[in-house]
Amino acid sequence: MKLGIGHTQLTEFAAFIYVPSLSCSGYVQLQSNAAKAVSEVACDEIKKAGEEERKLAIQHGDIDIDGVPMITVVADGQWSKRSYKTKYDALSGVATIIGYRTKKVLFIGIRNKYCVICQRSESKNENSINQHECFLNWTKASTSMEADGIVRKLFEKCGNAWTKI
């Protein structure tokens, strides 16, 4: 048996095994709590990985003239669907920066062009959207999602040091 990822699929599975299911609001609350916990752990691990890369750069003497450790990274981006020279219209994309020495994730930047709650509200011509955690954060072309995720993070972290790179 294959499970989906939403409340409806959970309810169907619970009925199949004769177990009461969660209410929709209970499901959403548990999903939100789990997502928050996963996000906090991921953030902590990313910070630890950054510190580890920093220490390794210092150990190897990779320091600029101002004493700032310089780390080597590998950056890549992905889209939610493949495009081969046509149809560059993915609804989500992600950029990832990985430390070269540790092979650990240093940054994840997600871009979303779609929010199901906002879309439902728009299709019903509702003026006010229900209070929700909206993940819609991108309105530009899908082709620029990856690059923006990486470049924006570099500008964020480097500040004035960007000109020194």
MDTraj code that builds the backbone (N, CA, C; nanometers):
import mdtraj as md
import numpy as np

residues = "MET LYS LEU GLY ILE GLY HIS THR GLN LEU THR GLU PHE ALA ALA PHE ILE TYR VAL PRO SER LEU SER CYS SER GLY TYR VAL GLN LEU GLN SER ASN ALA ALA LYS ALA VAL SER GLU VAL ALA CYS ASP GLU ILE LYS LYS ALA GLY GLU GLU GLU ARG LYS LEU ALA ILE GLN HIS GLY ASP ILE ASP ILE ASP GLY VAL PRO MET ILE THR VAL VAL ALA ASP GLY GLN TRP SER LYS ARG SER TYR LYS THR LYS TYR ASP ALA LEU SER GLY VAL ALA THR ILE ILE GLY TYR ARG THR LYS LYS VAL LEU PHE ILE GLY ILE ARG ASN LYS TYR CYS VAL ILE CYS GLN ARG SER GLU SER LYS ASN GLU ASN SER ILE ASN GLN HIS GLU CYS PHE LEU ASN TRP THR LYS ALA SER THR SER MET GLU ALA ASP GLY ILE VAL ARG LYS LEU PHE GLU LYS CYS GLY ASN ALA TRP THR LYS ILE".split()
xyz = np.array([
    [0.0844, -0.1184, 0.0000],
    [0.0000, 0.0000, 0.0000],
    [0.0889, 0.1247, 0.0000],
    [0.0519, 0.2226, -0.0771],
    [0.1286, 0.3455, -0.0889],
    [0.0517, 0.4586, -0.0229],
    [0.1192, 0.5360, 0.0644],
    [0.0551, 0.6477, 0.1331],
    [0.0867, 0.7782, 0.0634],
    [-0.0089, 0.8714, 0.0676],
    [0.0147, 1.0066, 0.0191],
    [0.0780, 1.0881, 0.1290],
    [0.0693, 1.2187, 0.1176],
    [0.1361, 1.3027, 0.2168],
    [0.0425, 1.3958, 0.2916],
    [-0.0862, 1.3861, 0.2695],
    [-0.1762, 1.4814, 0.3318],
    [-0.2753, 1.4184, 0.4272],
    [-0.3611, 1.5037, 0.4833],
    [-0.4613, 1.4604, 0.5799],
    [-0.5580, 1.3596, 0.5185],
    [-0.5996, 1.3819, 0.3963],
    [-0.6933, 1.2904, 0.3312],
    [-0.6355, 1.1493, 0.3239],
    [-0.5101, 1.1382, 0.2839],
    [-0.4472, 1.0071, 0.2735],
    [-0.4319, 0.9423, 0.4110],
    [-0.4013, 1.0224, 0.5139],
    [-0.3910, 0.9702, 0.6499],
    [-0.5257, 0.9147, 0.6952],
    [-0.6322, 0.9873, 0.6677],
    [-0.7664, 0.9435, 0.7054],
    [-0.8032, 0.8129, 0.6346],
    [-0.7703, 0.8042, 0.5050],
    [-0.7973, 0.6810, 0.4298],
    [-0.7202, 0.5633, 0.4884],
    [-0.5943, 0.5842, 0.5222],
    [-0.5131, 0.4772, 0.5797],
    [-0.5679, 0.4352, 0.7163],
    [-0.6039, 0.5331, 0.7996],
    [-0.6584, 0.5028, 0.9323],
    [-0.7871, 0.4208, 0.9200],
    [-0.8726, 0.4562, 0.8252],
    [-0.9963, 0.3804, 0.8037],
    [-0.9650, 0.2381, 0.7592],
    [-0.8650, 0.2236, 0.6766],
    [-0.8249, 0.0920, 0.6256],
    [-0.7811, -0.0006, 0.7387],
    [-0.7131, 0.0550, 0.8402],
    [-0.6649, -0.0283, 0.9518],
    [-0.7558, -0.0154, 1.0752],
    [-0.8746, 0.0448, 1.0571],
    [-0.9745, 0.0568, 1.1634],
    [-0.9212, 0.1308, 1.2860],
    [-0.8594, 0.2455, 1.2616],
    [-0.8071, 0.3310, 1.3686],
    [-0.8663, 0.4702, 1.3484],
    [-0.9095, 0.5355, 1.4556],
    [-0.9606, 0.6728, 1.4389],
    [-0.8501, 0.7652, 1.3855],
    [-0.8898, 0.8572, 1.3024],
    [-0.7929, 0.9502, 1.2435],
    [-0.7940, 1.0836, 1.3173],
    [-0.6914, 1.1600, 1.2958],
    [-0.6833, 1.2964, 1.3489],
    [-0.7801, 1.3872, 1.2749],
    [-0.8248, 1.4905, 1.3417],
    [-0.9006, 1.5942, 1.2718],
    [-0.8041, 1.6678, 1.1793],
    [-0.8586, 1.7386, 1.0850],
    [-0.7737, 1.8147, 0.9926],
    [-0.6911, 1.9176, 1.0685],
    [-0.7538, 1.9883, 1.1622],
    [-0.6798, 2.0908, 1.2375],
    [-0.5727, 2.0263, 1.3261],
    [-0.6030, 1.9096, 1.3824],
    [-0.5032, 1.8379, 1.4623],
    [-0.3852, 1.7942, 1.3775],
    [-0.4145, 1.7472, 1.2564],
    [-0.3099, 1.7065, 1.1626],
    [-0.2209, 1.8257, 1.1264],
    [-0.2843, 1.9369, 1.0942],
    [-0.2094, 2.0572, 1.0566],
    [-0.1208, 2.1037, 1.1724],
    [-0.1737, 2.0996, 1.2949],
    [-0.0964, 2.1414, 1.4117],
    [0.0249, 2.0504, 1.4331],
    [0.0044, 1.9181, 1.4249],
    [0.1163, 1.8241, 1.4405],
    [0.2189, 1.8419, 1.3294],
    [0.1707, 1.8619, 1.2075],
    [0.2607, 1.8831, 1.0942],
    [0.3425, 2.0104, 1.1143],
    [0.2787, 2.1150, 1.1630],
    [0.3469, 2.2414, 1.1890],
    [0.4520, 2.2263, 1.2989],
    [0.4164, 2.1550, 1.4069],
    [0.5120, 2.1314, 1.5161],
    [0.6324, 2.0510, 1.4682],
    [0.6056, 1.9482, 1.3884],
    [0.7148, 1.8647, 1.3370],
    [0.8045, 1.9457, 1.2435],
    [0.7437, 2.0267, 1.1588],
    [0.8217, 2.1089, 1.0657],
    [0.9089, 2.2079, 1.1413],
    [0.8552, 2.2664, 1.2471],
    [0.9315, 2.3614, 1.3274],
    [1.0505, 2.2924, 1.3937],
    [1.0281, 2.1731, 1.4480],
    [1.1360, 2.0983, 1.5135],
    [1.2445, 2.0597, 1.4131],
    [1.2042, 2.0134, 1.2965],
    [1.3007, 1.9764, 1.1927],
    [1.3807, 2.0984, 1.1493],
    [1.3134, 2.2113, 1.1332],
    [1.3796, 2.3346, 1.0923],
    [1.4829, 2.3802, 1.1960],
    [1.4471, 2.3723, 1.3239],
    [1.5402, 2.4123, 1.4301],
    [1.6636, 2.3237, 1.4323],
    [1.6453, 2.1929, 1.4183],
    [1.7583, 2.0996, 1.4173],
    [1.8456, 2.1258, 1.2948],
    [1.7824, 2.1448, 1.1797],
    [1.8581, 2.1716, 1.0575],
    [1.9406, 2.2988, 1.0724],
    [1.8816, 2.4027, 1.1291],
    [1.9527, 2.5295, 1.1489],
    [2.0729, 2.5100, 1.2405],
    [2.0544, 2.4361, 1.3493],
    [2.1652, 2.4083, 1.4414],
    [2.2775, 2.3322, 1.3708],
    [2.2417, 2.2330, 1.2904],
    [2.3426, 2.1527, 1.2200],
    [2.4163, 2.2362, 1.1155],
    [2.3450, 2.3266, 1.0499],
    [2.4085, 2.4148, 0.9516],
    [2.5091, 2.5070, 1.0210],
    [2.4713, 2.5593, 1.1372],
    [2.5636, 2.6451, 1.2132],
    [2.6873, 2.5669, 1.2563],
    [2.6689, 2.4446, 1.3031],
    [2.7819, 2.3603, 1.3435],
    [2.8728, 2.3316, 1.2243],
    [2.8129, 2.3030, 1.1092],
    [2.8918, 2.2752, 0.9889],
    [2.9731, 2.3976, 0.9484],
    [2.9130, 2.5160, 0.9580],
    [2.9850, 2.6391, 0.9259],
    [3.1033, 2.6610, 1.0180],
    [3.0827, 2.6357, 1.1460],
    [3.1913, 2.6505, 1.2437],
    [3.3023, 2.5493, 1.2163],
    [3.2643, 2.4282, 1.1796],
    [3.3635, 2.3249, 1.1480],
    [3.4453, 2.3641, 1.0247],
    [3.3792, 2.4162, 0.9225],
    [3.4493, 2.4629, 0.8014],
    [3.5434, 2.5777, 0.8368],
    [3.4979, 2.6669, 0.9228],
    [3.5795, 2.7806, 0.9663],
    [3.7067, 2.7315, 1.0356],
    [3.6926, 2.6383, 1.1286],
    [3.8079, 2.5847, 1.2010],
    [3.9061, 2.5154, 1.1076],
    [3.8534, 2.4394, 1.0119],
    [3.9410, 2.3709, 0.9163],
    [4.0151, 2.4706, 0.8274],
    [3.9484, 2.5787, 0.7897],
    [4.0148, 2.6819, 0.7086],
    [4.1298, 2.7436, 0.7872],
    [4.1079, 2.7711, 0.9138],
    [4.2135, 2.8282, 0.9984],
    [4.3289, 2.7299, 1.0126],
    [4.2972, 2.6028, 1.0363],
    [4.4009, 2.4999, 1.0494],
    [4.4865, 2.4883, 0.9247],
    [4.4253, 2.5062, 0.8087],
    [4.4972, 2.4948, 0.6816],
    [4.5580, 2.6277, 0.6357],
    [4.5431, 2.7316, 0.7151],
    [4.6022, 2.8609, 0.6811],
    [4.5274, 2.9371, 0.5738],
    [4.4031, 2.9016, 0.5491],
    [4.3222, 2.9715, 0.4489],
    [4.2552, 3.0923, 0.5144],
    [4.3343, 3.1998, 0.5254],
    [4.2883, 3.3220, 0.5920],
    [4.3277, 3.4404, 0.5045],
    [4.2355, 3.5369, 0.4906],
    [4.2699, 3.6538, 0.4086],
    [4.3553, 3.7528, 0.4887],
    [4.3911, 3.8628, 0.4272],
    [4.4817, 3.9589, 0.4913],
    [4.4211, 4.0243, 0.6155],
    [4.2874, 4.0198, 0.6283],
    [4.2201, 4.0751, 0.7458],
    [4.1991, 3.9702, 0.8553],
    [4.2483, 3.8488, 0.8325],
    [4.2338, 3.7423, 0.9309],
    [4.1019, 3.6680, 0.9232],
    [4.0271, 3.6882, 0.8146],
    [3.8978, 3.6204, 0.7976],
    [3.9204, 3.4847, 0.7315],
    [3.8719, 3.3765, 0.7939],
    [3.8875, 3.2444, 0.7324],
    [3.8143, 3.2368, 0.5982],
    [3.8777, 3.1773, 0.4992],
    [3.8173, 3.1608, 0.3670],
    [3.7881, 3.0133, 0.3471],
    [3.6629, 2.9813, 0.3226],
    [3.6269, 2.8422, 0.3013],
    [3.5874, 2.8199, 0.1565],
    [3.6149, 2.7011, 0.1092],
    [3.5747, 2.6626, -0.0252],
    [3.4403, 2.5926, -0.0149],
    [3.3514, 2.6271, -0.1052],
    [3.2179, 2.5676, -0.1042],
    [3.1818, 2.5159, -0.2429],
    [3.0837, 2.4292, -0.2443],
    [3.0234, 2.3814, -0.3685],
    [2.8773, 2.4248, -0.3621],
    [2.8307, 2.4890, -0.4670],
    [2.6921, 2.5374, -0.4698],
    [2.6192, 2.4744, -0.5874],
    [2.4932, 2.4432, -0.5660],
    [2.4125, 2.3862, -0.6732],
    [2.2675, 2.4247, -0.6501],
    [2.1913, 2.4210, -0.7552],
    [2.0496, 2.4508, -0.7454],
    [1.9683, 2.3450, -0.8171],
    [1.8440, 2.3308, -0.7740],
    [1.7550, 2.2316, -0.8317],
    [1.6169, 2.2921, -0.8505],
    [1.5435, 2.2360, -0.9449],
    [1.4064, 2.2782, -0.9684],
    [1.3127, 2.1640, -0.9368],
    [1.1830, 2.1958, -0.9231],
    [1.0827, 2.0940, -0.8927],
    [1.0463, 2.0082, -1.0130],
    [1.0862, 2.0494, -1.1313],
    [1.0613, 1.9651, -1.2490],
    [1.1702, 1.9883, -1.3527],
    [1.1945, 1.8852, -1.4311],
    [1.2986, 1.8930, -1.5341],
    [1.2513, 1.9736, -1.6544],
    [1.3457, 2.0430, -1.7156],
    [1.3181, 2.1168, -1.8382],
    [1.4341, 2.0935, -1.9335],
    [1.4021, 2.0560, -2.0520],
    [1.5045, 2.0367, -2.1541],
    [1.4817, 2.1362, -2.2663],
    [1.5376, 2.2550, -2.2503],
    [1.5327, 2.3637, -2.3486],
    [1.3925, 2.4215, -2.3708],
    [1.2931, 2.3768, -2.2948],
    [1.1576, 2.4327, -2.3052],
    [1.0905, 2.4254, -2.1687],
    [0.9800, 2.4979, -2.1547],
    [0.8956, 2.4905, -2.0349],
    [0.9714, 2.5165, -1.9047],
    [1.0380, 2.6283, -1.8942],
    [1.1077, 2.6657, -1.7713],
    [1.0073, 2.7323, -1.6764],
    [0.9152, 2.6521, -1.6228],
    [0.8088, 2.7079, -1.5401],
    [0.7912, 2.6327, -1.4081],
    [0.8986, 2.5862, -1.3508],
    [0.8915, 2.5153, -1.2231],
    [0.8304, 2.6056, -1.1167],
    [0.7511, 2.5469, -1.0261],
    [0.6862, 2.6243, -0.9205],
    [0.7728, 2.6380, -0.7960],
    [0.8783, 2.5585, -0.7867],
    [0.9683, 2.5718, -0.6725],
    [1.1100, 2.5330, -0.7127],
    [1.2040, 2.5878, -0.6390],
    [1.3448, 2.5575, -0.6620],
    [1.4215, 2.5752, -0.5327],
    [1.5400, 2.5183, -0.5284],
    [1.6219, 2.5268, -0.4077],
    [1.7682, 2.5443, -0.4464],
    [1.8379, 2.6208, -0.3672],
    [1.9827, 2.6372, -0.3837],
    [2.0488, 2.5833, -0.2571],
    [2.1578, 2.5121, -0.2754],
    [2.2275, 2.4521, -0.1627],
    [2.3753, 2.4873, -0.1705],
    [2.4333, 2.5218, -0.0562],
    [2.5768, 2.5472, -0.0468],
    [2.6334, 2.4442, 0.0500],
    [2.7372, 2.3737, 0.0040],
    [2.7973, 2.2652, 0.0821],
    [2.9451, 2.2956, 0.1033],
    [2.9932, 2.2725, 0.2255],
    [3.1340, 2.2931, 0.2564],
    [3.2199, 2.1887, 0.1867],
    [3.3280, 2.2334, 0.1234],
    [3.4136, 2.1432, 0.0464],
    [3.4853, 2.0420, 0.1357],
    [3.5350, 2.0866, 0.2494],
    [3.6115, 1.9963, 0.3365],
    [3.5223, 1.9011, 0.4147],
    [3.4138, 1.9499, 0.4705],
    [3.3295, 1.8660, 0.5561],
    [3.2227, 1.7911, 0.4775],
    [3.1899, 1.8399, 0.3584],
    [3.0804, 1.7848, 0.2774],
    [2.9456, 1.8005, 0.3482],
    [2.9355, 1.9010, 0.4344],
    [2.8124, 1.9262, 0.5089],
    [2.7409, 2.0494, 0.4539],
    [2.6101, 2.0509, 0.4695],
    [2.5269, 2.1608, 0.4196],
    [2.5509, 2.2863, 0.5025],
    [2.5793, 2.3972, 0.4336],
    [2.6008, 2.5264, 0.4980],
    [2.4830, 2.6217, 0.4760],
    [2.4020, 2.5939, 0.3746],
    [2.2892, 2.6815, 0.3446],
    [2.1907, 2.6098, 0.2530],
    [2.0623, 2.6363, 0.2760],
    [1.9563, 2.5905, 0.1864],
    [1.8642, 2.7096, 0.1633],
    [1.8458, 2.7479, 0.0385],
    [1.7555, 2.8577, 0.0041],
    [1.6435, 2.8061, -0.0841],
    [1.5197, 2.8211, -0.0404],
    [1.4043, 2.7685, -0.1132],
    [1.3249, 2.8836, -0.1736],
    [1.2836, 2.8658, -0.2982],
    [1.2016, 2.9642, -0.3672],
    [1.0731, 2.8958, -0.4136],
    [0.9582, 2.9537, -0.3799],
    [0.8275, 2.8978, -0.4174],
    [0.7446, 3.0017, -0.4908],
    [0.6887, 2.9625, -0.6033],
    [0.6010, 3.0499, -0.6812],
    [0.4538, 3.0166, -0.6592],
    [0.4250, 2.9256, -0.5662],
    [0.2884, 2.8777, -0.5499],
    [0.2572, 2.8531, -0.4032],
    [0.1382, 2.8923, -0.3605],
    [0.0861, 2.8626, -0.2274],
    [-0.0573, 2.8146, -0.2474],
    [-0.0876, 2.6935, -0.2061],
    [-0.2191, 2.6359, -0.2297],
    [-0.3293, 2.7168, -0.1608],
    [-0.3036, 2.7703, -0.0435],
    [-0.4061, 2.8471, 0.0286],
    [-0.4344, 2.9786, -0.0437],
    [-0.3297, 3.0472, -0.0850],
    [-0.3481, 3.1714, -0.1610],
    [-0.4196, 3.1433, -0.2939],
    [-0.3828, 3.0345, -0.3606],
    [-0.4431, 2.9995, -0.4891],
    [-0.5918, 2.9681, -0.4742],
    [-0.6283, 2.8933, -0.3696],
    [-0.7700, 2.8623, -0.3457],
    [-0.8489, 2.9893, -0.3194],
    [-0.7926, 3.0780, -0.2390],
    [-0.8593, 3.2038, -0.2074],
    [-0.8802, 3.2857, -0.3347],
    [-0.7782, 3.2889, -0.4189],
    [-0.7876, 3.3644, -0.5444],
    [-0.8912, 3.3033, -0.6381],
    [-0.8946, 3.1704, -0.6469],
    [-0.9890, 3.1059, -0.7381],
    [-1.1337, 3.1211, -0.6903],
    [-1.1542, 3.1414, -0.5594],
    [-1.2883, 3.1641, -0.5049],
    [-1.3234, 3.3122, -0.5000],
    [-1.2342, 3.3973, -0.5523],
    [-1.2516, 3.5423, -0.5521],
    [-1.2757, 3.5983, -0.4126],
    [-1.2039, 3.5435, -0.3152],
    [-1.2135, 3.5931, -0.1784],
    [-1.1169, 3.7088, -0.1604],
    [-1.1642, 3.8149, -0.0984],
    [-1.0796, 3.9318, -0.0775],
    [-0.9791, 3.9108, 0.0344],
    [-1.0198, 3.8411, 0.1390],
    [-0.9292, 3.8203, 0.2513],
    [-0.8830, 3.6742, 0.2544],
    [-0.7564, 3.6572, 0.2703],
    [-0.6984, 3.5235, 0.2769],
    [-0.6902, 3.4832, 0.4230],
    [-0.7279, 3.3581, 0.4512],
    [-0.7166, 3.3066, 0.5874],
    [-0.5733, 3.3187, 0.6364],
    [-0.5608, 3.3459, 0.7660],
    [-0.4273, 3.3544, 0.8258],
    [-0.3585, 3.2199, 0.8078],
    [-0.2422, 3.2187, 0.7468],
    [-0.1697, 3.0944, 0.7251],
    [-0.0207, 3.1225, 0.7109],
    [0.0568, 3.0161, 0.7230],
    [0.2009, 3.0292, 0.7004],
    [0.2232, 3.0168, 0.5505],
    [0.2461, 3.1283, 0.4852],
    [0.2583, 3.1317, 0.3397],
    [0.4035, 3.1084, 0.2983],
    [0.4223, 3.0157, 0.2064],
    [0.5567, 2.9850, 0.1581],
    [0.5853, 3.0500, 0.0233],
    [0.4922, 3.1286, -0.0265],
    [0.5101, 3.1992, -0.1525],
    [0.6157, 3.3079, -0.1326],
    [0.7305, 3.2937, -0.1993],
    [0.8383, 3.3907, -0.1817],
    [0.9101, 3.4234, -0.3121],
    [0.8485, 3.3895, -0.4254],
    [0.9150, 3.4144, -0.5532],
    [0.8121, 3.4472, -0.6595],
    [0.8314, 3.5584, -0.7300],
    [0.7388, 3.5972, -0.8358],
    [0.8094, 3.6141, -0.9695],
    [0.9394, 3.6002, -0.9709],
    [1.0159, 3.6182, -1.0947],
    [1.0221, 3.4874, -1.1737],
    [1.1025, 3.4868, -1.2775],
    [1.1146, 3.3695, -1.3641],
    [1.1749, 3.2504, -1.2890],
    [1.1256, 3.1324, -1.3222],
    [1.1765, 3.0092, -1.2611],
    [1.3254, 2.9908, -1.2889],
    [1.3705, 3.0393, -1.4039],
    [1.5104, 3.0206, -1.4415],
    [1.6073, 3.0929, -1.3488],
    [1.5591, 3.1888, -1.2705],
    [1.6490, 3.2639, -1.1823],
    [1.6417, 3.2214, -1.0364],
    [1.5629, 3.1187, -1.0054],
    [1.5481, 3.0741, -0.8662],
    [1.6810, 3.0289, -0.8055],
    [1.7514, 2.9421, -0.8769],
    [1.8742, 2.8834, -0.8238],
    [1.9798, 2.9903, -0.7960],
    [2.0067, 3.0714, -0.8953],
    [2.1103, 3.1735, -0.8819],
    [2.0772, 3.2714, -0.7704],
    [1.9512, 3.3109, -0.7600],
    [1.9120, 3.4048, -0.6557],
    [1.9359, 3.3462, -0.5166],
    [1.9045, 3.2193, -0.5003],
    [1.9242, 3.1558, -0.3706],
    [2.0681, 3.1612, -0.3251],
    [2.1600, 3.1393, -0.4162],
    [2.3021, 3.1387, -0.3818],
    [2.3559, 3.2810, -0.3675],
    [2.3284, 3.3660, -0.4642],
    [2.3813, 3.5030, -0.4610],
    [2.3268, 3.5804, -0.3424],
    [2.1982, 3.5661, -0.3147],
    [2.1396, 3.6385, -0.2014],
    [2.2074, 3.5976, -0.0717],
    [2.2381, 3.4695, -0.0550],
    [2.3033, 3.4227, 0.0675],
    [2.4439, 3.4810, 0.0760],
    [2.5148, 3.4872, -0.0350],
    [2.6499, 3.5446, -0.0331],
    [2.6452, 3.6911, 0.0080],
    [2.5499, 3.7666, -0.0467],
    [2.5374, 3.9071, -0.0089],
    [2.5011, 3.9211, 0.1380],
    [2.4109, 3.8347, 0.1861],
    [2.3690, 3.8375, 0.3262],
    [2.4873, 3.8190, 0.4195],
    [2.5666, 3.7163, 0.3935],
    [2.6726, 3.6797, 0.4851],
    [2.7996, 3.7630, 0.4670],
    [2.8235, 3.8064, 0.3449],
    [2.9485, 3.8762, 0.3179],
    [2.9391, 4.0256, 0.3452],
    [2.8227, 4.0837, 0.3296],
    [2.8083, 4.2273, 0.3513],
    [2.9111, 4.3050, 0.2723],
    [2.9880, 4.3886, 0.3397],
    [3.0912, 4.4691, 0.2738],
    [3.2061, 4.3839, 0.2216],
    [3.2245, 4.2661, 0.2801],
    [3.3347, 4.1792, 0.2375],
    [3.3139, 4.1288, 0.0945],
    [3.1922, 4.1421, 0.0407],
    [3.1632, 4.0948, -0.0950],
    [3.2622, 4.1531, -0.1948],
    [3.2992, 4.2786, -0.1785],
    [3.3904, 4.3424, -0.2726],
    [3.5306, 4.2825, -0.2640],
    [3.5641, 4.2164, -0.1531],
    [3.6956, 4.1568, -0.1370],
    [3.7080, 4.0213, -0.2047],
    [3.5928, 3.9619, -0.2411],
    [3.5963, 3.8279, -0.2994],
    [3.6453, 3.8328, -0.4418],
])
top = md.Topology()
chain = top.add_chain()
for i, resn in enumerate(residues, 1):
    res = top.add_residue(resn, chain, resSeq=i)
    for name in ("N", "CA", "C"):
        top.add_atom(name, md.element.get_by_symbol(name[0]), res)
traj = md.Trajectory(xyz[None], top)
